[in-house]
Amino acid sequence: MSRRRGPLDARSADWERAVVWTAGLLGVAIGLIALLTGGGLFGVFRGRRPLADPLALDWLGAHPTGARTAAILLGLLLLLTGVGAVFIALRPEHHPDLVFTDDSRDRLVITASAVAEAVRADAEAIPGVSRARAAVVGSTRRPTLRLTLALREGSDLPTVWTELDRGVVERARRSLGVSVLPAAVHLEFDAAPVARVT
């Protein structure tokens, strides 16, 4: 199990990150061009011109129908993009059921909750783990295991990690019949019990 922190520890947000980065870089580029133009880098005449180009305003005045149509289409495009972004951001996380078939075409379906419960029980058997939560996310072809372990005070972290890596995750990988089973592991530490003074 790799210790590299990647996109497994949270729901994949690659699309949302790409949109935010693109909008941010576009805003920085426009601001930088405006700053350089206003400073006279591209010529004093360009720096003193009004923000709304008179030639563009004249063209829009001469073609009001085309300008309105283009503005409406641009607005609809931005609206659809925004609504699509909201739906993508709010989509439920996928918990795949695993389907196994044999030569006689018999099918065995193991639900994601059953796999998660088995992995949770296996993880809670590790010495030093007080409780565990598990979930199987991703797709049927590429399932991903997400684990949250709560450790008791004084737990031996290297031992817990070894048991988790070579025991729980490896058994889950073999049981699911996949060659690779990515796993995101969150470790939490139980608070020490507070001593009461009487």
Secondary structure as a PSIPRED ss2 file (coil, helix, strand):
# PSIPRED VFORMAT (PSIPRED V4.0)

   1 M C   1.000  0.000  0.000
   2 S C   1.000  0.000  0.000
   3 R C   1.000  0.000  0.000
   4 R C   1.000  0.000  0.000
   5 R C   1.000  0.000  0.000
   6 G C   1.000  0.000  0.000
   7 P H   0.000  1.000  0.000
   8 L H   0.000  1.000  0.000
   9 D H   0.000  1.000  0.000
  10 A C   1.000  0.000  0.000
  11 R C   1.000  0.000  0.000
  12 S C   1.000  0.000  0.000
  13 A C   1.000  0.000  0.000
  14 D H   0.000  1.000  0.000
  15 W H   0.000  1.000  0.000
  16 E H   0.000  1.000  0.000
  17 R H   0.000  1.000  0.000
  18 A H   0.000  1.000  0.000
  19 V H   0.000  1.000  0.000
  20 V H   0.000  1.000  0.000
  21 W H   0.000  1.000  0.000
  22 T H   0.000  1.000  0.000
  23 A H   0.000  1.000  0.000
  24 G H   0.000  1.000  0.000
  25 L H   0.000  1.000  0.000
  26 L H   0.000  1.000  0.000
  27 G H   0.000  1.000  0.000
  28 V H   0.000  1.000  0.000
  29 A H   0.000  1.000  0.000
  30 I H   0.000  1.000  0.000
  31 G H   0.000  1.000  0.000
  32 L H   0.000  1.000  0.000
  33 I H   0.000  1.000  0.000
  34 A H   0.000  1.000  0.000
  35 L H   0.000  1.000  0.000
  36 L H   0.000  1.000  0.000
  37 T H   0.000  1.000  0.000
  38 G H   0.000  1.000  0.000
  39 G C   1.000  0.000  0.000
  40 G C   1.000  0.000  0.000
  41 L C   1.000  0.000  0.000
  42 F C   1.000  0.000  0.000
  43 G C   1.000  0.000  0.000
  44 V H   0.000  1.000  0.000
  45 F H   0.000  1.000  0.000
  46 R H   0.000  1.000  0.000
  47 G H   0.000  1.000  0.000
  48 R H   0.000  1.000  0.000
  49 R C   1.000  0.000  0.000
  50 P C   1.000  0.000  0.000
  51 L C   1.000  0.000  0.000
  52 A C   1.000  0.000  0.000
  53 D C   1.000  0.000  0.000
  54 P H   0.000  1.000  0.000
  55 L H   0.000  1.000  0.000
  56 A H   0.000  1.000  0.000
  57 L H   0.000  1.000  0.000
  58 D H   0.000  1.000  0.000
  59 W H   0.000  1.000  0.000
  60 L H   0.000  1.000  0.000
  61 G H   0.000  1.000  0.000
  62 A H   0.000  1.000  0.000
  63 H C   1.000  0.000  0.000
  64 P H   0.000  1.000  0.000
  65 T H   0.000  1.000  0.000
  66 G H   0.000  1.000  0.000
  67 A H   0.000  1.000  0.000
  68 R H   0.000  1.000  0.000
  69 T H   0.000  1.000  0.000
  70 A H   0.000  1.000  0.000
  71 A H   0.000  1.000  0.000
  72 I H   0.000  1.000  0.000
  73 L H   0.000  1.000  0.000
  74 L H   0.000  1.000  0.000
  75 G H   0.000  1.000  0.000
  76 L H   0.000  1.000  0.000
  77 L H   0.000  1.000  0.000
  78 L H   0.000  1.000  0.000
  79 L H   0.000  1.000  0.000
  80 L H   0.000  1.000  0.000
  81 T H   0.000  1.000  0.000
  82 G H   0.000  1.000  0.000
  83 V H   0.000  1.000  0.000
  84 G H   0.000  1.000  0.000
  85 A H   0.000  1.000  0.000
  86 V H   0.000  1.000  0.000
  87 F H   0.000  1.000  0.000
  88 I H   0.000  1.000  0.000
  89 A H   0.000  1.000  0.000
  90 L H   0.000  1.000  0.000
  91 R C   1.000  0.000  0.000
  92 P C   1.000  0.000  0.000
  93 E C   1.000  0.000  0.000
  94 H C   1.000  0.000  0.000
  95 H C   1.000  0.000  0.000
  96 P C   1.000  0.000  0.000
  97 D C   1.000  0.000  0.000
  98 L E   0.000  0.000  1.000
  99 V E   0.000  0.000  1.000
 100 F E   0.000  0.000  1.000
 101 T E   0.000  0.000  1.000
 102 D C   1.000  0.000  0.000
 103 D C   1.000  0.000  0.000
 104 S C   1.000  0.000  0.000
 105 R C   1.000  0.000  0.000
 106 D C   1.000  0.000  0.000
 107 R E   0.000  0.000  1.000
 108 L E   0.000  0.000  1.000
 109 V E   0.000  0.000  1.000
 110 I E   0.000  0.000  1.000
 111 T C   1.000  0.000  0.000
 112 A H   0.000  1.000  0.000
 113 S H   0.000  1.000  0.000
 114 A H   0.000  1.000  0.000
 115 V H   0.000  1.000  0.000
 116 A H   0.000  1.000  0.000
 117 E H   0.000  1.000  0.000
 118 A H   0.000  1.000  0.000
 119 V H   0.000  1.000  0.000
 120 R H   0.000  1.000  0.000
 121 A H   0.000  1.000  0.000
 122 D H   0.000  1.000  0.000
 123 A H   0.000  1.000  0.000
 124 E H   0.000  1.000  0.000
 125 A C   1.000  0.000  0.000
 126 I C   1.000  0.000  0.000
 127 P C   1.000  0.000  0.000
 128 G C   1.000  0.000  0.000
 129 V E   0.000  0.000  1.000
 130 S E   0.000  0.000  1.000
 131 R E   0.000  0.000  1.000
 132 A E   0.000  0.000  1.000
 133 R E   0.000  0.000  1.000
 134 A E   0.000  0.000  1.000
 135 A E   0.000  0.000  1.000
 136 V E   0.000  0.000  1.000
 137 V E   0.000  0.000  1.000
 138 G E   0.000  0.000  1.000
 139 S C   1.000  0.000  0.000
 140 T C   1.000  0.000  0.000
 141 R C   1.000  0.000  0.000
 142 R C   1.000  0.000  0.000
 143 P E   0.000  0.000  1.000
 144 T E   0.000  0.000  1.000
 145 L E   0.000  0.000  1.000
 146 R E   0.000  0.000  1.000
 147 L E   0.000  0.000  1.000
 148 T E   0.000  0.000  1.000
 149 L E   0.000  0.000  1.000
 150 A E   0.000  0.000  1.000
 151 L E   0.000  0.000  1.000
 152 R C   1.000  0.000  0.000
 153 E C   1.000  0.000  0.000
 154 G C   1.000  0.000  0.000
 155 S C   1.000  0.000  0.000
 156 D C   1.000  0.000  0.000
 157 L H   0.000  1.000  0.000
 158 P H   0.000  1.000  0.000
 159 T H   0.000  1.000  0.000
 160 V H   0.000  1.000  0.000
 161 W H   0.000  1.000  0.000
 162 T H   0.000  1.000  0.000
 163 E H   0.000  1.000  0.000
 164 L H   0.000  1.000  0.000
 165 D H   0.000  1.000  0.000
 166 R H   0.000  1.000  0.000
 167 G H   0.000  1.000  0.000
 168 V H   0.000  1.000  0.000
 169 V H   0.000  1.000  0.000
 170 E H   0.000  1.000  0.000
 171 R H   0.000  1.000  0.000
 172 A H   0.000  1.000  0.000
 173 R H   0.000  1.000  0.000
 174 R H   0.000  1.000  0.000
 175 S H   0.000  1.000  0.000
 176 L H   0.000  1.000  0.000
 177 G C   1.000  0.000  0.000
 178 V C   1.000  0.000  0.000
 179 S C   1.000  0.000  0.000
 180 V C   1.000  0.000  0.000
 181 L C   1.000  0.000  0.000
 182 P C   1.000  0.000  0.000
 183 A E   0.000  0.000  1.000
 184 A E   0.000  0.000  1.000
 185 V E   0.000  0.000  1.000
 186 H E   0.000  0.000  1.000
 187 L E   0.000  0.000  1.000
 188 E E   0.000  0.000  1.000
 189 F E   0.000  0.000  1.000
 190 D C   1.000  0.000  0.000
 191 A C   1.000  0.000  0.000
 192 A C   1.000  0.000  0.000
 193 P C   1.000  0.000  0.000
 194 V C   1.000  0.000  0.000
 195 A C   1.000  0.000  0.000
 196 R C   1.000  0.000  0.000
 197 V C   1.000  0.000  0.000
 198 T C   1.000  0.000  0.000
